[in-house]
Amino acid sequence: MKPESESIRIQAEQSSHREHSVPVYLTSSFTFEDAEQMRAAFADETDDNIYSRFSNPNCQEFTDKMCVLEGAEAGYATASGMSAVFASFMALLKSGDHLLSARSIFGSTHTIISKFLPKWGITYSYADPNKPEEWEKLIQPNTRMIFVETPSNPGLDIIDLDWLGKLAKKHKIILNVDNCFATPVIQQPIFYGADLVTHSATKYIDGQGRVLGGVVVGKKELIKEIYTFCRSTGPALSPFNAWVLSKSLETLSLRMEKHSDNARLLAERFQNHKELDWLRYPFLPSHPQYAIAKAQMKLGGGVLTFQLKGGIERGRKFLNALKMASLTANLGDTRTIATHPASTTHAKLTEEERILSGITPGLVRISVGLENIEDIAQDIEQAIDFSK
Ligand SMILES: Cc1ncc(COP(=O)(O)O)c(C=O)c1O
């Protein structure tokens, strides 16, 4: 079966009721026939569910689908994207290790790397996604992991996964890719040599802005370490959220196609708009890494960014003038969302850090929804006019 069929057909074992749609297993623990069965489960001699902090049928179903979509051997579902990223760092890095990360990453990931990892003796270097020639020089003898986002949030920097996969392999370093913006429908980092793929399932995987969730998938032996860390520290995904996310995966490929079509049409329509300084979208030839995007992404994704002439003040007026698009922190929703990253998701970075990550003060991020493209375009056009 093709991955998109498996993401529809994979289902937790049917109960004696022979339900068609999987029930929600809202239970904190599971029972045993006898003391011996319970002992064997705790000794890892069987894979019986014990306790929902460790495993749960809904979480397993969601993880199994993600593994098939990403081409991964194993995975673990977490309560949020940040707990997936954090667990992947904490389970595999130790005091004295060095992490090499792309500079253009989500704000909270930057906080973990720059504020928390050093507290535990883990050092880091940031590499510029636009200067791949400098990355190898930043690798140290104790570099244990490379972490990247591609496309990055919100700068939409694209990193060449084929090149990076080879670089990580050459130096025997774990390659960890946050695939939140692309989703496995658009790109599969494991195919290029990634050892781990993390996701904020809160975004396109849910797709309707309802629940938080995360997942990390990848090599069996690495996931085992992550599972051991999570089983004891407790960032487990709730069964209800897993049920929602697993159902959402059944429509992920359809939704990503429509998000990408709408975003591309919007980008093409506004790319030369006289009121914009610039507009960025991975599948526009004007994107600096257009060739890489075309080579490794099946579609351009659902996010575009632009800056209005007049910078930050004009940007604020624009956001206030939107009539349909929502002003909210999320992305990857059926509803079009507009945000100003410099004052919201990336406000914790210094001005200099933001500029280095491609976040100009006036940058507006649009997560293009599934509404009719004419309605989305009209809303943006009228808000641009109003903000003059
Ligand atoms: C690229 C990326 N990674 C991770 C996260 C964190 O995910 P969550 O909000 O589910 O913790 C986000 C959230 O916006 C994100 O955009």
The ligand as a Tripos MOL2 file, in Angstrom:
@<TRIPOS>MOLECULE
LIG
   16    16     1     0     0
SMALL
NO_CHARGES

@<TRIPOS>ATOM
      1 C1          8.7720   24.7800   13.1430 C.3       1 LIG1
      2 C2          8.1450   24.5910   14.4900 C.ar      1 LIG1
      3 N1          8.6620   23.6890   15.3380 N.ar      1 LIG1
      4 C3          8.1360   23.4970   16.5650 C.ar      1 LIG1
      5 C4          7.0510   24.2250   16.9990 C.ar      1 LIG1
      6 C5          6.4990   24.0030   18.3810 C.3       1 LIG1
      7 O1          5.3290   23.2590   18.3390 O.3       1 LIG1
      8 P1          4.2160   23.2760   19.4920 P.3       1 LIG1
      9 O2          3.6090   24.6350   19.4860 O.co2     1 LIG1
     10 O3          3.2840   22.1950   19.0710 O.co2     1 LIG1
     11 O4          4.9100   22.9780   20.7750 O.co2     1 LIG1
     12 C6          6.4700   25.1680   16.1500 C.ar      1 LIG1
     13 C7          5.3180   25.9670   16.6030 C.2       1 LIG1
     14 O5          4.9540   26.9610   16.0210 O.2       1 LIG1
     15 C8          7.0330   25.3560   14.8600 C.ar      1 LIG1
     16 O6          6.5340   26.2540   14.0020 O.3       1 LIG1
@<TRIPOS>BOND
     1     1     2 1
     2     2     3 ar
     3     2    15 ar
     4     3     4 ar
     5     4     5 ar
     6     5     6 1
     7     5    12 ar
     8     6     7 1
     9     7     8 1
    10     8     9 2
    11     8    10 1
    12     8    11 1
    13    12    13 1
    14    12    15 ar
    15    13    14 2
    16    15    16 1
@<TRIPOS>SUBSTRUCTURE
     1 LIG1         1 GROUP 0 **** ****
